Amino acid sequence: MNPVIPPLAGAYAGDDALLTLNSGSSSLKFALFDALDESGLPHADGLQLLLSGQIDGLGGAVRFQARSADGTLDAHEQWPAASAPADAGAALRWLIDWLRRQVPGRAVVAVGHRVVHGGLHHAEPVLLTDAVVARLQALVPLAPLHQPHNLAGVAAARQAFGAVPQVACFDTAFHRHHPFVNDCFALPRRFFDAGVRRYGFHGLSYEYIAQRLAEQHAQQHAGRVVVAHLGNGASMCALQGGRSVASTMGFSALDGLPMGTRCGQIDPGVLLYLMQHEGLDADQVADLLYKQSGLKGLSGGLSHDMRTLEAAGTPEAAQAIDYFVFRIRRELGGLAAVLQGLDAVVFTGGIGENSALIRERVLEGMGWLGIRLDAARNRAGATVISSDDSPVLCLRLPTNEEGMIAQQTLRTAALGRRPAAAAPTAPAARESR
């Protein structure tokens, strides 16, 4: 049975909306924004979030949750595996029907998609066409864990919303202006020319943080900043004047820091050994590196979740945390060298925002870089966690990838004084709930 959920307050009804989608292997995250004001122009004070949520567990028992920005809606639903939406397409069809009931009168005028890999040629968001989708499909080997699912969400949304403009927003685009030395591998030049390069990821998060710095900490934004996006996926980025100049992630989303289940930096000789002497084929190596390694592997299979590891008290959990911290500190020093100094360090992402322990352990003993942590501020989860006399400003800033996708979509789709598309009608044959 579906829970009875009242529609959003009347003030939300009868206007245009912009939808953002982030389709993964087992989840579909979404957010709905108020796109235009009463005159048909973009809001002068920026996009207004109406509601956001996600559908988790696709392929098994599925859970749904959504909350409105004003707190009037807090929806939850779940299905057993036998009756659940099986994939992103089915989940999106169910979501469209749910949105039509919750925000009656709203017309979706644009859809923005997170797409992990944009390759060589996409340094900006782009309107999705058949030709663009084909080019993005060719990049699947560069991001096998993410790109197929991103594009499955694109396909489902294009079918559901017809002629409504849809925009791909890339995690790699923010890093496409790196200098050559931060973009290449020491392989024969023909591989670089063919696209074997350091692309970097989490660009939507870094671009949002750069925007926040410009608005709230202009002096630091104009200087040298290292941002640590720490979560189930983790990376770090060096910003110079708000632009990415180096990233810990490289050709794939495997490089750099250890992550929830991904290995991070590894000697390529290890991979040769695994294939030549342990008999692993390419698919087995991929499964090992993407799904069995990182915090999960180092903790002896205990968990990929930092909260579980911090509470576990086992030697393996402690060692997993030790290695995670060590690699962050090592990359912090390296990125500071790239920047020739530091003006600010920013923590973001699920771990970066919520783990005072990780922030403390990363920053302790970093006085040689000009970092002075205020332990009380850090434990309290303050925005500024450095001391007042610290030469380097240390910040804890929540990221907002959905908000960045919405901004890029609004700009790229050139909304404003355009006829609104009718809200899509949910397909007649809908997944049972």
C-alpha positions in Angstrom: 0.0 0.0 0.0 1.2 3.5 -0.7 1.2 5.9 2.2 -1.2 8.8 1.9 1.1 11.9 1.3 -0.6 15.3 1.0 0.5 17.4 -2.0 2.9 20.2 -1.5 1.6 23.6 -0.3 -0.4 25.6 -2.9 2.3 28.2 -3.2 4.4 25.5 -5.1 1.7 24.7 -7.7 1.1 26.1 -11.2 4.6 27.1 -12.3 7.5 25.7 -14.4 10.0 23.3 -12.9 13.5 22.0 -13.6 14.3 18.4 -12.8 17.8 17.0 -12.1 18.6 13.3 -12.3 21.7 11.3 -11.1 21.2 7.8 -12.2 23.5 5.1 -10.7 23.9 1.4 -10.7 21.3 0.9 -7.9 19.9 4.3 -7.3 18.2 7.3 -8.8 18.7 10.7 -7.1 16.5 13.6 -8.1 15.7 17.2 -7.3 13.0 19.5 -8.5 13.6 23.2 -8.7 11.4 26.3 -9.3 12.8 27.3 -12.7 11.2 30.6 -13.7 9.5 33.5 -12.1 5.9 34.7 -12.9 7.1 36.7 -15.9 8.8 33.7 -17.5 12.4 34.7 -16.6 14.9 32.9 -14.5 14.6 33.8 -10.8 16.8 36.8 -10.0 17.9 35.2 -6.7 18.7 31.8 -8.2 17.0 28.5 -8.5 14.6 27.6 -5.7 14.7 23.9 -4.5 11.2 22.5 -4.2 12.0 18.9 -3.2 14.7 16.3 -3.5 15.1 12.6 -2.8 16.3 9.2 -4.1 15.2 5.7 -5.0 17.7 3.1 -3.7 18.2 -0.6 -4.0 17.3 -1.0 -7.7 17.5 -4.6 -8.7 16.4 -5.8 -5.2 14.3 -4.4 -2.4 13.8 -0.8 -3.3 13.4 2.2 -1.0 12.1 5.7 -1.8 12.5 8.9 0.2 11.8 12.5 -0.6 11.6 15.8 1.3 10.4 19.2 0.4 12.7 22.2 1.0 10.1 23.8 3.3 9.6 20.7 5.4 5.9 20.1 4.6 6.7 16.8 2.9 8.6 13.8 4.2 7.8 10.8 2.1 9.0 7.2 2.4 8.1 4.1 0.5 9.5 0.7 0.0 8.8 -2.4 -2.2 9.9 -6.0 -1.9 12.1 -7.2 -4.7 9.3 -9.1 -6.4 7.2 -5.9 -7.0 9.9 -3.2 -7.1 11.0 -1.0 -10.1 13.7 -3.1 -11.7 15.9 -0.4 -13.2 16.4 3.3 -13.7 13.7 3.4 -16.5 11.1 1.8 -14.3 12.1 4.0 -11.3 11.8 7.2 -13.4 8.4 6.2 -14.7 7.2 5.7 -11.1 8.9 9.0 -10.0 7.2 11.0 -12.8 3.8 9.7 -11.7 4.6 10.5 -8.1 5.7 14.0 -8.9 2.6 14.7 -10.9 0.5 13.8 -7.9 2.6 15.8 -5.4 3.1 19.0 -7.5 0.0 19.2 -9.6 0.2 21.9 -12.3 3.9 21.9 -12.5 5.4 21.5 -16.0 9.0 20.3 -16.3 10.7 22.6 -18.8 14.2 21.1 -18.6 16.0 18.0 -17.3 19.6 18.0 -16.2 21.7 14.8 -15.9 24.9 14.1 -14.1 27.1 12.3 -16.6 30.4 11.2 -15.1 32.6 11.2 -18.2 32.6 13.9 -20.9 35.9 12.8 -22.6 38.2 15.2 -24.4 35.6 17.4 -26.1 33.2 18.4 -23.3 34.5 21.1 -21.1 31.0 22.6 -20.7 27.5 21.1 -20.2 25.7 20.2 -23.5 22.2 19.7 -24.8 21.6 16.0 -25.4 21.0 14.9 -28.9 21.2 11.5 -30.5 24.7 12.4 -31.8 25.9 13.5 -28.3 24.5 10.4 -26.7 26.4 8.3 -29.2 29.6 10.0 -28.3 29.0 9.6 -24.6 28.2 5.9 -25.1 31.7 5.5 -26.7 33.2 6.7 -23.3 31.7 3.8 -21.3 35.0 1.9 -21.2 36.5 5.0 -19.4 33.9 4.9 -16.6 32.4 1.5 -16.6 31.0 1.8 -13.1 29.1 5.0 -13.8 28.6 5.9 -17.4 26.2 3.1 -18.5 23.9 3.9 -15.6 24.0 7.7 -16.3 23.1 7.0 -19.9 20.3 4.6 -19.0 18.8 7.5 -17.0 19.2 9.8 -20.0 17.5 7.3 -22.3 14.6 6.9 -19.9 14.1 10.6 -19.4 14.3 11.4 -23.1 11.6 8.9 -23.7 9.5 10.2 -20.9 9.8 13.9 -21.5 9.9 14.0 -25.3 10.9 17.4 -26.7 11.8 19.0 -23.3 15.4 20.1 -23.4 17.8 17.8 -21.6 21.3 18.7 -20.6 24.4 16.5 -19.7 26.5 18.0 -16.9 29.9 16.4 -16.7 32.0 15.4 -13.7 35.1 15.8 -15.9 34.4 19.2 -17.4 35.7 21.3 -14.5 39.2 19.7 -15.0 39.6 20.1 -18.7 41.9 23.1 -18.5 44.8 21.4 -16.6 48.3 22.1 -17.8 49.9 19.3 -19.8 52.0 18.0 -16.9 48.9 17.5 -14.8 47.0 15.9 -17.7 49.4 13.3 -19.1 50.9 9.9 -18.3 54.5 9.1 -19.2 53.4 6.8 -22.0 54.2 7.1 -25.7 52.7 10.3 -27.0 50.2 8.5 -29.3 48.2 7.4 -26.2 47.8 10.9 -25.0 46.7 12.0 -28.4 44.1 9.2 -28.4 42.7 10.4 -25.1 44.6 8.4 -22.5 44.8 11.3 -20.0 44.1 12.4 -16.5 40.5 13.6 -16.6 39.7 14.1 -13.0 36.2 13.6 -11.5 33.8 15.1 -8.9 34.0 18.3 -11.0 30.4 19.3 -10.2 31.2 19.2 -6.5 34.4 21.2 -7.0 32.7 23.8 -9.2 30.0 24.3 -6.5 32.6 24.7 -3.8 34.5 27.2 -5.9 31.3 29.2 -6.3 30.7 29.2 -2.6 34.2 30.4 -2.0 33.8 33.2 -4.5 30.6 34.3 -2.7 31.8 34.0 0.9 35.6 33.9 1.0 36.7 36.0 -2.0 40.3 36.4 -0.8 40.9 32.6 -0.5 39.0 32.0 -3.8 41.4 34.2 -5.6 44.3 32.3 -4.2 45.4 28.7 -3.6 42.9 26.2 -2.3 42.8 22.4 -1.9 39.4 20.8 -1.7 38.9 17.3 -0.3 35.7 15.7 -1.5 35.6 12.7 0.8 32.9 10.1 0.6 32.2 6.6 -0.8 34.0 8.2 -3.8 36.9 10.4 -2.8 39.3 12.7 -4.4 41.1 16.0 -3.9 41.5 19.0 -6.2 43.9 22.0 -6.3 42.2 25.3 -7.2 44.0 28.4 -8.4 41.8 31.4 -8.6 38.7 29.1 -8.6 40.0 26.9 -11.5 41.1 23.3 -11.2 44.8 22.9 -11.9 45.3 19.4 -10.6 43.3 16.4 -9.3 44.1 13.2 -7.5 41.8 11.2 -9.8 43.2 10.4 -13.3 42.1 8.4 -16.3 39.4 6.6 -14.3 37.6 7.1 -11.0 40.0 4.5 -9.5 43.1 6.7 -9.0 44.3 8.7 -6.0 42.7 8.3 -2.6 41.3 5.0 -1.3 37.5 5.0 -1.4 34.6 3.0 -0.1 35.3 0.0 -2.3 37.8 1.4 -4.8 41.5 1.0 -4.4 42.9 4.4 -5.2 46.5 4.7 -6.3 48.2 1.4 -7.1 51.4 0.2 -8.6 50.6 -1.0 -12.2 52.9 -3.9 -11.5 50.4 -5.2 -9.0 47.9 -5.5 -11.8 50.4 -7.3 -14.0 51.1 -9.7 -11.2 47.4 -10.4 -10.6 46.9 -11.2 -14.2 50.1 -13.1 -14.9 50.6 -15.0 -11.7 47.2 -15.1 -9.9 45.3 -15.9 -13.2 42.8 -13.1 -12.9 41.3 -11.9 -16.1 40.3 -8.3 -16.9 36.8 -8.6 -15.5 38.0 -10.1 -12.3 40.6 -7.4 -11.9 38.0 -4.7 -12.5 35.7 -6.3 -9.9 38.6 -6.4 -7.4 39.6 -2.8 -7.9 36.1 -1.2 -8.1 34.1 -3.3 -5.7 36.3 -5.3 -3.2 39.1 -2.9 -2.3 39.4 0.5 -0.6 38.0 0.8 3.0 36.0 -2.4 2.6 39.0 -4.4 1.5 41.4 -3.0 4.1 39.0 -3.6 6.9 38.8 -7.3 6.1 35.5 -6.9 4.4 33.9 -5.3 7.4 32.4 -2.2 5.7 32.9 0.6 3.2 31.1 3.0 5.5 33.4 5.3 7.6 30.8 5.5 10.4 30.9 1.7 10.8 34.7 1.7 10.8 35.0 4.5 13.3 32.7 2.6 15.7 34.1 -0.9 15.1 37.2 -0.9 17.3 38.9 -3.7 15.3 42.6 -3.5 14.3 41.6 -3.9 10.6 39.1 -1.0 10.8 41.7 1.2 12.5 44.3 0.3 9.8 41.8 1.2 7.0 41.2 4.6 8.6 45.0 5.0 9.1 45.6 4.4 5.4 42.8 6.7 4.3 44.2 9.5 6.4 47.7 8.9 5.3 46.8 9.2 1.6 44.8 12.4 2.2 47.8 14.0 4.0 50.2 12.8 1.3 48.0 14.3 -1.4 47.5 17.5 0.5 51.2 18.0 0.7 51.6 17.2 -3.0 48.8 19.6 -4.1 50.2 22.3 -1.9 53.5 21.9 -3.8 51.6 22.2 -7.1 50.1 25.5 -5.9 53.3 26.7 -4.3 51.5 27.3 -1.0 48.1 27.3 0.5 45.4 29.8 1.4 42.6 27.5 2.3 41.6 23.8 2.7 38.0 22.7 2.3 36.4 19.5 3.4 33.2 18.4 1.7 31.4 15.1 0.8 29.7 12.7 3.2 32.9 11.9 5.2 34.4 15.4 4.8 31.3 17.1 6.1 30.4 14.6 8.9 33.6 13.0 10.3 35.3 15.3 12.8 37.8 12.5 13.4 39.0 12.4 9.8 39.3 16.2 9.6 41.3 16.3 12.8 43.6 13.5 11.9 44.3 14.9 8.4 45.1 18.4 9.8 46.9 17.7 13.0 50.7 18.3 12.7 50.2 20.3 9.5 51.6 23.5 11.0 54.4 23.4 8.5 51.8 24.2 5.8 50.4 27.1 7.9 47.4 25.0 9.2 46.2 25.5 12.7 43.1 23.5 13.6 40.6 24.7 16.3 39.7 21.3 17.8 36.5 22.7 19.5 35.2 24.2 16.2 36.0 21.0 14.4 34.1 18.8 16.9 31.2 21.2 16.8 31.0 20.9 13.0 31.5 24.7 12.4 32.0 26.1 9.0 35.4 27.5 9.9 37.4 24.9 11.7 40.8 26.6 11.8 41.9 28.9 14.6 41.7 32.7 14.3 45.5 32.9 14.0 45.8 30.2 11.3 47.5 31.5 8.1 45.5 28.9 6.2 41.7 29.0 6.4 40.2 25.6 7.0 36.5 25.1 6.1 33.8 22.5 6.3 31.4 23.2 3.4 28.5 21.0 2.3 28.5 20.4 -1.4 25.5 20.6 -3.7 25.9 18.7 -7.0 22.2 18.8 -7.7 22.2 22.6 -7.4 25.2 22.9 -9.8 23.5 20.6 -12.3 20.4 22.8 -12.1 22.4 25.9 -12.7 24.2 24.5 -15.7 20.9 23.1 -17.1 19.1 26.4 -16.7 22.0 28.2 -18.5 22.5 25.6 -21.3 18.8 25.1 -22.0 18.4 28.9 -22.4 15.2 28.9 -20.4 13.1 32.1 -20.2 10.0 33.2 -22.0 9.7 29.9 -23.8 6.5 27.9 -24.0 6.3 25.3 -21.2 6.0 21.7 -22.1 3.1 19.9 -20.6 3.9 17.7 -17.7 4.5 14.2 -19.0 1.8 11.6 -18.6 3.0 8.5 -16.8 3.0 5.4 -19.0 -0.2 3.4 -18.8 1.7 0.2 -18.0 3.5 1.1 -14.7 5.5 -1.1 -12.4 3.4 -2.5 -9.6 4.0 -1.0 -6.2 
